[in-house]
Amino acid sequence: MARSTKAAQALTTGEVTGCISYNLREVLNHYSGDDQRDKKWGFPFWQRDYAWTRDQEDGWERRILKGGTITGVLQIFRIKRDPDELEMVNDGGNRIRCTARLVERWRRQGVSTLEINGRLDRSKIYVQHIEYHSLVDAMEEFGDTNDGTGLSPYEMAAGKLRVELPNYEKDWDSLLEKLHTTMSNALSRMGVKQENNNRLDRHKYMRDNFALFLRWLVRDKELSDYNPATRKLSQKQRRSPYLVEARLGCELARLGRTEAENVLSQFRTFVEKQVSRYMTIWEEENLAPDMAPIPTHARFFVAAMVLFRNRNVEAGSVDLYIRQCIRRTGGFGTERDEHGAKVGVPMSLNNLRRLPKLAVQFGVANLVGLDVAAGKIRTR
């Protein structure tokens, strides 16, 4: 039975057309997963990947086995101008995916189909059906709904790229993956051990990659247009036209797919050249290969090279900066032992604090993590 309330309407910028109670078997029957067809619900392109831990899955399983009506709602939407298109899940994706995973788990445990259906039939949840005027409205609502519930800034802002770039999955996804690969390879050459198991850190680095490429692309010379990347975006930042993803999307759309590929190739060549420069000086300083910089230092170095290039800094000054960075703020410092030989000393917090001061000395402040909340990025 459909129910529509003013309270439900106030939760969204779209129009709530109904709030209907479904049992979980009906939810799964409507759900269109990666390998399912001819269903009624799918996922929009900005939906994050499945993110629940085993503890969260176990908690959801206990709630299903308890039966009755589950607190909370799923949000399903359609665009008004496309009434015949598949409805999309805007909130509740983890709950739906987890339910499907639990069904598979129960089957492996030998639970009968009759018992599985009974468990799903006994648990109900309300589904809020919403109509939006545009995908942008739906995407903004997704950000608001998930604000504070573990949605990373990358997950919250990546949809900006997809809105700006037509045929994203076909034409742009692979290109941006090349960008991330370029940076990953560069840091590996510098000896950085990259841990990819931490989702939030991985997403932060991906946004840093976007920001570095954007700064290189528009030849930005300013020191104060960017703010450090954070683990949370405010509503003002998410809607800003200067958000990294929004600006990068505009720039790539202006270039077009073919020219963007050429520009990315130039960026890759630039980064490889700078890393080679770094490694040459590293060897001249007679440091062992395992004395690697920490990720923050390595990314700061690449960002500094981009800004030096944009500001036409002389090669001698760049080499001096690299040498000072290596001596003062590498993963290890160096000192002489009793025999006069250089030995590595693990970097302390005090050494790390020297990095921003050194950057100011060389005129390259505010480089890593470039969430833009205000101001303008100057283009060519």
PLY file of the C-alpha trace (Angstrom):
ply
format ascii 1.0
element vertex 380
property float x
property float y
property float z
element edge 379
property int vertex1
property int vertex2
end_header
0.00 0.00 0.00
1.47 3.36 -1.04
2.01 6.03 1.57
3.26 9.56 0.99
3.97 12.01 3.81
5.20 15.58 4.21
8.01 14.28 6.40
9.20 11.98 3.64
8.91 14.80 1.09
11.10 17.03 3.24
13.93 14.51 3.12
14.58 14.96 -0.58
14.83 17.52 -3.36
12.78 15.16 -5.57
9.11 14.29 -5.44
8.21 11.32 -3.24
5.60 9.32 -5.13
5.11 6.62 -2.52
6.51 4.72 0.44
5.74 1.00 0.12
6.47 -1.94 2.41
8.30 -4.82 0.69
9.49 -8.09 2.13
13.13 -8.84 1.39
12.32 -11.51 -1.19
10.41 -8.89 -3.16
13.39 -6.54 -2.80
15.75 -9.14 -4.27
13.30 -9.92 -7.07
13.29 -6.23 -8.02
17.04 -5.83 -7.67
19.14 -5.83 -10.84
22.63 -6.99 -9.90
25.70 -7.25 -12.11
24.69 -10.66 -13.51
20.91 -10.32 -13.44
18.60 -9.16 -16.23
14.99 -8.20 -16.71
14.67 -6.81 -13.18
13.11 -3.54 -12.03
15.90 -1.88 -10.04
19.50 -1.08 -10.88
22.35 1.04 -9.56
23.30 4.53 -10.86
26.88 5.11 -11.96
27.77 7.05 -8.80
26.91 4.21 -6.44
29.95 3.02 -4.52
31.16 -0.55 -4.52
30.00 -2.93 -1.82
31.67 -1.69 1.38
30.31 -3.68 4.34
32.60 -5.65 6.64
31.90 -9.18 7.90
30.74 -7.73 11.23
28.20 -5.54 9.43
27.03 -8.52 7.38
26.58 -10.58 10.54
24.57 -7.77 12.12
22.32 -7.55 9.07
21.85 -11.32 9.14
20.75 -11.18 12.77
18.25 -8.45 11.91
16.78 -10.51 9.06
16.45 -13.60 11.23
14.62 -11.53 13.84
11.85 -10.81 11.31
9.34 -7.98 11.31
9.71 -4.50 9.87
13.28 -3.21 9.62
13.96 0.39 10.65
14.90 2.77 7.84
14.01 2.96 4.16
15.48 2.14 0.78
15.42 5.03 -1.70
14.53 4.16 -5.31
14.29 6.83 -7.98
13.52 7.54 -11.60
13.95 10.66 -13.76
10.67 12.35 -14.71
11.51 12.66 -18.37
12.41 8.94 -18.59
9.44 7.14 -17.01
10.16 3.89 -18.86
13.77 3.62 -17.74
14.92 1.22 -15.01
14.45 2.57 -11.49
17.70 3.13 -9.59
18.76 2.52 -6.00
20.01 5.76 -4.46
20.25 4.60 -0.86
20.31 1.07 0.51
22.73 -0.52 -1.95
24.79 -2.20 0.75
21.69 -3.63 2.42
20.43 -5.07 -0.88
23.81 -6.49 -1.88
24.36 -7.92 1.58
20.98 -9.67 1.47
21.95 -11.29 -1.84
25.30 -12.35 -0.36
23.57 -13.84 2.68
21.31 -15.91 0.44
24.39 -17.36 -1.24
25.99 -18.00 2.15
22.89 -19.82 3.43
22.81 -21.99 0.32
26.44 -22.98 0.86
25.53 -23.85 4.46
22.84 -26.20 3.18
19.80 -24.13 4.16
16.82 -25.15 2.04
15.23 -22.82 -0.49
11.96 -23.02 1.46
13.66 -21.86 4.66
15.56 -19.07 2.85
12.35 -17.76 1.31
10.69 -17.89 4.70
13.44 -15.80 6.28
13.17 -13.19 3.54
9.36 -13.14 3.62
9.28 -12.54 7.36
11.47 -9.41 7.15
10.06 -6.23 5.62
11.45 -2.79 4.81
9.87 0.39 3.48
10.92 1.56 0.02
10.67 5.26 -0.77
9.96 5.91 -4.47
11.20 9.30 -5.71
11.13 11.22 -8.98
13.88 13.73 -9.81
14.08 16.31 -12.56
17.65 15.28 -13.49
20.47 12.87 -12.68
22.35 15.74 -11.07
19.52 16.21 -8.53
19.59 12.50 -7.74
23.36 12.49 -7.38
23.32 15.48 -5.03
20.68 13.76 -2.92
22.89 10.66 -2.79
25.70 12.78 -1.34
23.42 14.37 1.25
21.90 11.03 2.27
25.29 9.38 2.75
27.03 12.35 4.37
28.53 11.12 7.62
27.89 7.43 6.96
31.28 6.42 5.65
31.04 7.80 2.12
34.54 8.86 1.08
35.10 12.21 -0.69
36.11 10.27 -3.81
32.84 8.32 -3.80
30.91 11.50 -3.12
32.55 13.57 -5.87
33.38 11.05 -8.62
29.91 11.50 -10.09
30.91 15.05 -11.07
33.31 13.59 -13.62
30.67 11.29 -15.02
28.15 14.08 -15.39
30.65 16.31 -17.23
32.01 13.58 -19.52
29.62 11.92 -22.01
29.96 8.15 -22.53
32.07 7.95 -19.39
32.26 4.17 -19.09
33.19 3.73 -22.75
35.48 6.70 -23.39
36.86 8.05 -20.12
37.07 5.37 -17.44
40.08 3.65 -19.01
41.87 6.97 -19.58
41.59 8.02 -15.95
42.73 4.56 -14.89
45.91 5.25 -16.89
46.38 8.39 -14.80
46.22 6.38 -11.57
48.60 3.77 -13.02
51.08 6.50 -14.01
51.20 7.83 -10.45
51.36 4.38 -8.90
54.28 3.40 -11.12
56.08 6.65 -10.36
55.81 6.18 -6.60
56.90 2.55 -6.91
60.03 3.65 -8.76
60.79 5.96 -5.85
60.53 2.97 -3.53
57.23 3.89 -1.90
55.34 0.93 -0.50
51.75 1.52 -1.50
49.13 -0.08 0.70
45.89 -0.47 -1.24
43.87 -2.22 1.45
42.74 1.00 3.14
39.79 2.22 1.10
39.84 5.80 2.41
43.58 6.26 1.81
43.28 4.73 -1.66
40.45 7.09 -2.54
42.37 10.08 -1.17
45.34 9.21 -3.39
43.05 8.91 -6.42
41.73 12.41 -5.77
45.31 13.64 -5.35
46.05 12.17 -8.79
43.10 14.07 -10.26
44.33 17.25 -8.63
47.94 16.92 -9.77
46.88 16.24 -13.34
44.48 19.20 -13.25
47.20 21.53 -11.96
49.56 20.33 -14.70
46.84 20.58 -17.35
45.82 24.18 -16.66
49.38 25.31 -15.86
48.25 26.71 -12.54
50.97 28.81 -10.85
49.17 29.84 -7.68
50.08 28.74 -4.15
46.82 29.37 -2.33
43.95 28.25 -4.58
43.87 24.74 -3.13
43.01 23.37 0.28
44.38 20.13 1.75
42.35 17.06 0.87
40.14 15.85 3.67
38.28 12.69 4.59
34.99 14.56 4.42
33.51 17.08 2.00
31.09 19.72 3.20
27.91 20.39 1.26
29.45 23.67 0.07
32.52 21.87 -1.27
30.48 19.15 -2.98
28.48 21.75 -4.90
31.39 24.04 -5.72
32.22 24.45 -9.44
35.86 24.47 -8.29
35.72 20.97 -6.87
38.59 19.02 -8.42
36.34 16.48 -10.14
34.00 19.13 -11.54
36.85 21.25 -12.91
38.77 18.27 -14.30
35.61 17.01 -15.99
35.11 20.40 -17.67
38.72 20.53 -18.85
38.66 16.99 -20.27
35.33 17.60 -22.00
36.82 20.73 -23.58
39.79 18.74 -24.89
37.82 15.76 -26.15
38.81 12.12 -25.79
41.59 12.02 -28.42
43.37 15.18 -27.30
42.98 14.20 -23.63
44.79 10.93 -24.41
47.66 12.91 -25.94
47.83 15.27 -22.98
47.86 12.39 -20.50
50.73 10.82 -22.46
52.65 14.10 -22.09
51.91 14.14 -18.37
53.17 10.58 -18.02
56.41 11.48 -19.83
56.84 14.50 -17.56
56.34 12.49 -14.37
58.72 9.74 -15.52
61.39 12.35 -16.31
61.07 13.98 -12.88
61.23 10.64 -11.07
64.37 9.74 -13.03
65.82 13.07 -11.94
64.96 12.27 -8.35
66.50 8.81 -8.52
69.73 10.16 -10.05
70.17 12.58 -7.17
69.18 9.84 -4.71
72.05 7.72 -6.03
74.45 10.67 -5.90
73.57 11.07 -2.25
74.69 7.45 -1.84
71.48 6.30 -0.18
70.44 2.66 -0.20
67.40 1.81 -2.41
65.40 0.61 0.60
65.62 4.05 2.23
62.39 4.98 0.51
60.37 8.16 1.07
57.00 7.95 2.74
53.97 8.34 0.42
53.26 11.92 1.51
56.81 13.02 0.74
56.81 11.30 -2.65
53.50 12.87 -3.69
54.64 16.24 -2.41
57.72 15.90 -4.62
55.69 15.20 -7.78
53.37 18.11 -6.97
56.38 20.40 -6.50
57.74 19.37 -9.88
54.43 20.25 -11.51
54.38 23.70 -9.95
58.05 24.30 -10.78
57.26 23.48 -14.41
54.24 25.81 -14.40
56.34 28.64 -12.96
59.36 28.04 -15.21
61.74 27.54 -12.28
65.35 27.08 -13.36
66.73 23.55 -13.44
69.46 24.35 -10.91
66.92 25.48 -8.33
64.80 22.38 -8.93
67.80 20.09 -8.41
68.68 21.93 -5.21
65.12 21.47 -3.94
65.22 17.75 -4.73
68.57 17.39 -2.96
67.32 19.21 0.12
64.13 17.14 0.18
66.13 13.92 0.04
68.54 15.05 2.75
65.96 16.43 5.14
62.70 14.60 4.64
63.17 11.27 2.95
61.84 8.06 4.42
65.20 7.96 6.11
67.63 10.70 7.01
71.37 10.05 6.91
74.23 10.52 9.32
77.83 9.39 9.59
78.75 6.39 11.74
81.98 6.11 13.70
83.81 5.06 10.54
82.57 8.03 8.54
80.15 5.99 6.41
76.62 7.19 5.70
73.90 5.24 7.50
70.12 5.54 7.34
68.21 6.99 10.24
64.42 6.43 10.41
62.55 9.65 9.83
61.02 11.22 12.91
57.97 13.44 13.17
60.26 16.45 13.53
61.88 15.64 10.19
58.47 15.36 8.55
57.54 18.80 9.87
60.45 20.29 7.96
58.83 19.47 4.63
56.26 22.32 4.57
58.92 24.79 5.78
61.24 23.66 3.01
58.40 24.01 0.50
57.78 27.61 1.60
61.49 28.32 1.28
61.36 27.17 -2.34
57.96 28.72 -3.03
55.87 25.56 -3.41
53.33 25.58 -0.60
49.86 23.93 -0.55
50.51 21.22 -3.12
49.10 17.87 -2.13
45.38 17.27 -1.84
43.57 19.87 -3.84
39.94 20.27 -2.82
38.86 23.62 -4.16
36.23 25.35 -2.06
36.73 28.94 -3.22
38.82 31.08 -5.53
39.70 30.47 -9.15
42.14 28.18 -10.93
43.84 30.19 -13.61
44.01 28.53 -17.01
46.37 29.07 -19.93
0 1
1 2
2 3
3 4
4 5
5 6
6 7
7 8
8 9
9 10
10 11
11 12
12 13
13 14
14 15
15 16
16 17
17 18
18 19
19 20
20 21
21 22
22 23
23 24
24 25
25 26
26 27
27 28
28 29
29 30
30 31
31 32
32 33
33 34
34 35
35 36
36 37
37 38
38 39
39 40
40 41
41 42
42 43
43 44
44 45
45 46
46 47
47 48
48 49
49 50
50 51
51 52
52 53
53 54
54 55
55 56
56 57
57 58
58 59
59 60
60 61
61 62
62 63
63 64
64 65
65 66
66 67
67 68
68 69
69 70
70 71
71 72
72 73
73 74
74 75
75 76
76 77
77 78
78 79
79 80
80 81
81 82
82 83
83 84
84 85
85 86
86 87
87 88
88 89
89 90
90 91
91 92
92 93
93 94
94 95
95 96
96 97
97 98
98 99
99 100
100 101
101 102
102 103
103 104
104 105
105 106
106 107
107 108
108 109
109 110
110 111
111 112
112 113
113 114
114 115
115 116
116 117
117 118
118 119
119 120
120 121
121 122
122 123
123 124
124 125
125 126
126 127
127 128
128 129
129 130
130 131
131 132
132 133
133 134
134 135
135 136
136 137
137 138
138 139
139 140
140 141
141 142
142 143
143 144
144 145
145 146
146 147
147 148
148 149
149 150
150 151
151 152
152 153
153 154
154 155
155 156
156 157
157 158
158 159
159 160
160 161
161 162
162 163
163 164
164 165
165 166
166 167
167 168
168 169
169 170
170 171
171 172
172 173
173 174
174 175
175 176
176 177
177 178
178 179
179 180
180 181
181 182
182 183
183 184
184 185
185 186
186 187
187 188
188 189
189 190
190 191
191 192
192 193
193 194
194 195
195 196
196 197
197 198
198 199
199 200
200 201
201 202
202 203
203 204
204 205
205 206
206 207
207 208
208 209
209 210
210 211
211 212
212 213
213 214
214 215
215 216
216 217
217 218
218 219
219 220
220 221
221 222
222 223
223 224
224 225
225 226
226 227
227 228
228 229
229 230
230 231
231 232
232 233
233 234
234 235
235 236
236 237
237 238
238 239
239 240
240 241
241 242
242 243
243 244
244 245
245 246
246 247
247 248
248 249
249 250
250 251
251 252
252 253
253 254
254 255
255 256
256 257
257 258
258 259
259 260
260 261
261 262
262 263
263 264
264 265
265 266
266 267
267 268
268 269
269 270
270 271
271 272
272 273
273 274
274 275
275 276
276 277
277 278
278 279
279 280
280 281
281 282
282 283
283 284
284 285
285 286
286 287
287 288
288 289
289 290
290 291
291 292
292 293
293 294
294 295
295 296
296 297
297 298
298 299
299 300
300 301
301 302
302 303
303 304
304 305
305 306
306 307
307 308
308 309
309 310
310 311
311 312
312 313
313 314
314 315
315 316
316 317
317 318
318 319
319 320
320 321
321 322
322 323
323 324
324 325
325 326
326 327
327 328
328 329
329 330
330 331
331 332
332 333
333 334
334 335
335 336
336 337
337 338
338 339
339 340
340 341
341 342
342 343
343 344
344 345
345 346
346 347
347 348
348 349
349 350
350 351
351 352
352 353
353 354
354 355
355 356
356 357
357 358
358 359
359 360
360 361
361 362
362 363
363 364
364 365
365 366
366 367
367 368
368 369
369 370
370 371
371 372
372 373
373 374
374 375
375 376
376 377
377 378
378 379
